[in-house]
């Protein structure tokens, strides 16, 4: 399951899986947001033209994976 974590002054979207033997969670960073301006752009709050910004970063061809 993906969730959001704060890493210093950055925000990371991570995926965690629990190890069945040891019980520890292994995390994999899926995406990192580096600035407030980038966060506003990702959410589409900066302007209407940037509403698809995050989707385009994840899937540049415009087609879902």
N, C-alpha and C positions, 0 to 999 in steps of 0.2 A: 504494500500500500504506500502511495506517495504522500508525503507531508512536507510542511514548511519548517525550516530551522533558521535561526539567526546564527551567523558565523562572523563574529566581530561586528563590523559595520556593514556586512553583506547579508543578503537573504538567499538561502539555498532551498531548492526543491529537491528532496531526497527520497529514495526508495529504500525501505528496510526489510530485511528477511531474517527471521530468527533461525539460528543454527539448531538443528534438532538434537544434536549430541551435547553441545556445551551450553545451549540456551542463550548465548550472546547474540546480539543483533548486529548484522553486517549491513553497513549503510553504503549506498552508492549515490553520488551526487548526479542528479539529472540535469539541473540548470541552476546557474548562479546569477542573481541580480546584484549589480555592483553599485547602483546609485539611485537616489530618489527620483531623478528625472527618468531613468530607465523603468523604474517601478510604475510611475505614472503613465508612461507610454505603453507598457505592457497591459495595464488595466483599461486603457482607452480613455482615461480621464484627461489626458493632455489636450487632445483634439479628436474630432471624429475620424480623421484620416488614419490615425494610429490605432484604431480599434482592433484591427487584425494583425498588429505588429507581432505579438507573441506567437500566434498561429503560424505566421509566415516564417518566424525563426525556427520553429519546430518542423515545419514541412514546407521548404522553399518552393517546391514544385506546385504547390496548391492542391495536391492530391493527398488524402489521408493515407497513412502507412498501413 
